[in-house]
Structures are given as structure tokens and as C-alpha cells.
Amino acid sequence: MSEAKSREKGAVTISLLGRELRVACPEGEEKQLLASVDYLNRKLREVRDTGKVVGNERIAIMAALNIAHELLSNRPGGASFDAGAFRGRIEAMQETVESALAADQENLF
């Protein structure tokens, strides 16, 4: 499992495909976050290693689509799905990713 690089004021530094990012993490949820980071890193590497997708942004989008497909395909047939709550979580994750990317934008070029 991944290890958090550092923790400070409700944020943890993680590594995705070798790139370090600081993300918000409530106290006591580090273990779940790190399990998510491990899972996402596996999915990112799967997409990257196919050689069909070039660029980290495209790799991330394809991995996200694959994960969303897995989630929706594995739902039990009778289970209810709260689209509003799901959308809210996706938007929160998107904001976190966008803010991390914006903070590191000048280091990309």
C-alpha cells in the first residue's frame, strides 16, 4: 500500500504515476485515501501500459472512465443509485484534481 509522504493541516501528499499531489484528507481517513491511491495508480498504469493512450491527462481520463464503468457495471440490479450524491462526489474530486494541477501547472513546461 502507498504511504502518505506528509500530512499537514488536513492535507496529505500522495503520488500518482510518480507525480506528487497534496489532497485534502479528513483526520482518520488516511488509510482509505491510500487504498484509493493504490487502486488509481494500478488503473493509471494499466491504461498507460497499453501504449494506446499518450499524455497523463488522457491517461487519467481513460482510467476514470474505466473506473466509472466498473462501478456502474458491478451495481446490484435492485440497488438504488443516488445520482445527485454521486455527482457531488465526482465534482468534489474534480475540484481537488484541478486545484492540484493548477498549483503545479508552471512545473509542467
Rosetta silent file (secondary structure, phi, psi, omega in degrees, C-alpha in Angstrom):
SEQUENCE: MSEAKSREKGAVTISLLGRELRVACPEGEEKQLLASVDYLNRKLREVRDTGKVVGNERIAIMAALNIAHELLSNRPGGASFDAGAFRGRIEAMQETVESALAADQENLF
SCORE:     score description
SCORE:     0.000 S_00000001
   1 L     0.000  150.484  177.977    0.000    0.000    0.000 S_00000001
   2 L   -65.578  157.965  172.908    1.111    3.582   -0.615 S_00000001
   3 L  -119.386  140.619  177.132    2.385    5.687    2.185 S_00000001
   4 L   -66.993  136.019  179.616    1.498    9.317    2.646 S_00000001
   5 L   -72.068  -42.217  178.327    4.571   11.470    2.081 S_00000001
   6 L  -160.321  158.679  179.419    3.473   14.068    4.620 S_00000001
   7 E  -132.832  130.161 -179.830    0.424   15.256    6.490 S_00000001
   8 E  -154.684  125.080  174.447   -0.271   18.855    7.400 S_00000001
   9 L    46.673   55.251  174.693   -3.459   20.728    8.323 S_00000001
  10 L    76.883   13.337  179.478   -5.963   18.284    6.837 S_00000001
  11 E  -129.913  150.967  179.306   -3.951   17.538    3.696 S_00000001
  12 E  -129.011  140.875  174.236   -1.807   14.596    2.620 S_00000001
  13 E   -91.466  124.351 -179.635    0.828   14.461   -0.106 S_00000001
  14 E  -119.698  171.503  177.960    0.253   11.460   -2.374 S_00000001
  15 E  -127.982  123.946  175.884    1.949   10.155   -5.509 S_00000001
  16 E  -121.612  119.646 -175.985    0.091    9.270   -8.733 S_00000001
  17 L    50.362   40.163  177.524    2.224    7.927  -11.587 S_00000001
  18 L    80.988   -0.174 -179.787    5.251    9.391   -9.832 S_00000001
  19 E  -104.259  125.572 -178.428    3.746   12.859   -9.520 S_00000001
  20 E   -84.202  135.929  178.650    3.249   14.215   -6.018 S_00000001
  21 E  -135.817  144.922  172.621   -0.017   15.982   -5.185 S_00000001
  22 E   -97.482  128.592  179.616   -1.413   17.430   -1.967 S_00000001
  23 E  -130.155  149.661  177.142   -5.020   16.444   -1.351 S_00000001
  24 E   -68.820  141.304  179.323   -7.446   17.184    1.448 S_00000001
  25 L  -152.896  114.967  177.760   -7.983   14.275    3.809 S_00000001
  26 L   -60.333  146.429  178.029  -10.048   14.300    6.999 S_00000001
  27 L   -52.732  132.482  177.604   -8.244   13.026   10.087 S_00000001
  28 L    90.661   -5.614 -179.220   -8.565    9.250   10.381 S_00000001
  29 L  -108.351   13.196 -177.938   -9.287    8.626    6.681 S_00000001
  30 H   -61.199  -41.509 -177.769   -5.676    8.334    5.534 S_00000001
  31 H   -61.180  -43.449  178.050   -5.846    4.535    5.210 S_00000001
  32 H   -65.480  -41.509  178.341   -8.873    4.737    2.885 S_00000001
  33 H   -60.359  -46.483 -177.876   -7.237    7.509    0.860 S_00000001
  34 H   -66.340  -34.037  175.010   -4.048    5.489    0.427 S_00000001
  35 H   -65.330  -39.122  177.172   -6.032    2.420   -0.653 S_00000001
  36 H   -65.836  -39.996  178.370   -7.752    4.629   -3.245 S_00000001
  37 H   -62.454  -44.359  178.067   -4.384    5.977   -4.388 S_00000001
  38 H   -60.021  -46.626 -179.508   -3.074    2.411   -4.828 S_00000001
  39 H   -61.721  -46.858 -179.541   -6.151    1.407   -6.818 S_00000001
  40 H   -63.763  -41.436  177.682   -5.989    4.512   -9.009 S_00000001
  41 H   -60.203  -40.200  177.017   -2.261    4.042   -9.634 S_00000001
  42 H   -61.210  -45.664 -179.465   -2.943    0.467  -10.806 S_00000001
  43 H   -65.707  -40.579  178.043   -5.643    1.697  -13.186 S_00000001
  44 H   -62.617  -44.071  179.142   -3.459    4.548  -14.480 S_00000001
  45 H   -65.487  -37.405  177.521   -0.584    2.139  -15.154 S_00000001
  46 H   -58.664  -46.249 -179.576   -2.943   -0.289  -16.929 S_00000001
  47 H   -66.468  -47.528 -178.480   -4.040    2.462  -19.322 S_00000001
  48 H   -60.518  -41.815 -174.558   -0.508    3.817  -19.783 S_00000001
  49 H   -72.930  -12.014  174.477    0.990    0.370  -20.384 S_00000001
  50 H   -68.492  -25.852 -178.850   -1.352   -0.372  -23.281 S_00000001
  51 L    77.925    0.859 -177.938    0.642    2.193  -25.247 S_00000001
  52 L   -90.730  -16.555 -176.881   -2.544    3.367  -26.940 S_00000001
  53 L  -119.545  127.991 -177.651   -3.016    6.493  -24.813 S_00000001
  54 L  -116.110  138.002  177.897   -0.409    9.243  -24.679 S_00000001
  55 L    97.703  133.046 -176.778   -0.240   12.052  -22.134 S_00000001
  56 H   -60.276  -36.021 -179.567   -1.014   11.984  -18.430 S_00000001
  57 H   -64.830  -45.046  179.254   -4.259   13.927  -18.826 S_00000001
  58 H   -67.165  -38.205  176.884   -5.637   11.439  -21.362 S_00000001
  59 H   -60.477  -44.729 -179.628   -4.419    8.516  -19.261 S_00000001
  60 H   -63.136  -41.075 -179.760   -6.259    9.972  -16.250 S_00000001
  61 H   -65.498  -44.594  179.895   -9.468   10.456  -18.240 S_00000001
  62 H   -65.224  -39.748  177.361   -9.400    6.912  -19.609 S_00000001
  63 H   -63.613  -41.382  178.322   -8.684    5.478  -16.157 S_00000001
  64 H   -62.644  -42.210  177.420  -11.597    7.493  -14.726 S_00000001
  65 H   -63.245  -41.381  178.227  -13.909    6.186  -17.438 S_00000001
  66 H   -63.272  -41.846  179.475  -12.781    2.619  -16.768 S_00000001
  67 H   -66.505  -42.464  177.934  -13.374    3.014  -13.032 S_00000001
  68 H   -62.102  -40.883  177.802  -16.815    4.567  -13.608 S_00000001
  69 H   -62.300  -44.825  176.681  -17.698    1.694  -15.931 S_00000001
  70 H   -57.185  -47.470 -178.188  -16.588   -0.841  -13.298 S_00000001
  71 H   -59.707  -49.269 -176.783  -18.656    0.898  -10.650 S_00000001
  72 H   -71.553  -31.799  179.743  -21.803    1.048  -12.742 S_00000001
  73 H   -73.409  -27.959 -176.109  -21.389   -2.482  -14.125 S_00000001
  74 L   -95.340    3.460  177.555  -20.990   -4.033  -10.680 S_00000001
  75 L   -66.478  135.715  173.329  -24.041   -2.408   -9.094 S_00000001
  76 L   -61.737  141.387 -175.783  -26.557   -4.937   -7.866 S_00000001
  77 L   -53.862  -37.372 -176.021  -29.624   -4.854  -10.142 S_00000001
  78 L   -93.749   -3.858 -175.637  -32.048   -3.847   -7.416 S_00000001
  79 L   -74.022  140.809  177.032  -29.876   -1.349   -5.574 S_00000001
  80 L   -79.628  155.076 -177.515  -30.901    2.272   -5.726 S_00000001
  81 L  -128.875  120.499  179.700  -28.413    4.799   -7.015 S_00000001
  82 L   -90.456   91.978 -176.531  -28.298    8.368   -5.728 S_00000001
  83 H   -61.633  -36.647 -179.439  -27.113   10.220   -8.829 S_00000001
  84 H   -63.614  -45.454  178.856  -27.072   13.578   -7.014 S_00000001
  85 H   -65.979  -40.918  178.830  -24.748   12.341   -4.277 S_00000001
  86 H   -62.632  -44.978  178.844  -22.577   10.581   -6.835 S_00000001
  87 H   -60.862  -41.948  179.120  -22.390   13.736   -8.966 S_00000001
  88 H   -61.703  -41.053  178.481  -21.443   15.763   -5.879 S_00000001
  89 H   -66.806  -41.071  178.635  -18.594   13.415   -5.031 S_00000001
  90 H   -63.237  -43.268  179.625  -17.313   13.485   -8.616 S_00000001
  91 H   -63.273  -39.737  178.457  -17.427   17.299   -8.652 S_00000001
  92 H   -64.900  -41.672  177.503  -15.522   17.446   -5.349 S_00000001
  93 H   -64.918  -40.378  179.739  -12.867   15.074   -6.703 S_00000001
  94 H   -62.588  -42.624  178.401  -12.652   17.089   -9.915 S_00000001
  95 H   -62.052  -40.519  178.899  -12.111   20.308   -7.951 S_00000001
  96 H   -63.260  -46.057  179.698   -9.340   18.646   -5.935 S_00000001
  97 H   -64.041  -45.349 -178.767   -7.590   17.386   -9.074 S_00000001
  98 H   -63.011  -39.721  179.829   -7.977   20.723  -10.861 S_00000001
  99 H   -69.399  -36.652  177.120   -6.584   22.688   -7.930 S_00000001
 100 H   -66.643  -41.490  178.656   -3.620   20.307   -7.636 S_00000001
 101 H   -66.651  -40.432 -179.966   -2.938   20.570  -11.362 S_00000001
 102 H   -64.028  -37.792  179.773   -3.256   24.349  -11.306 S_00000001
 103 H   -65.635  -31.063 -177.719   -0.773   24.566   -8.442 S_00000001
 104 H  -102.332    4.282 -173.769    1.761   22.536  -10.425 S_00000001
 105 H   -54.995  -44.478 -177.376    0.959   23.958  -13.891 S_00000001
 106 H   -66.423  -19.400  179.095    4.099   26.066  -14.115 S_00000001
 107 H   -83.905   -9.226 -176.930    6.229   22.977  -13.427 S_00000001
 108 H   -77.123  -27.577 -173.011    4.816   21.129  -16.438 S_00000001
 109 L  -116.091    0.000    0.000    6.533   23.191  -19.108 S_00000001
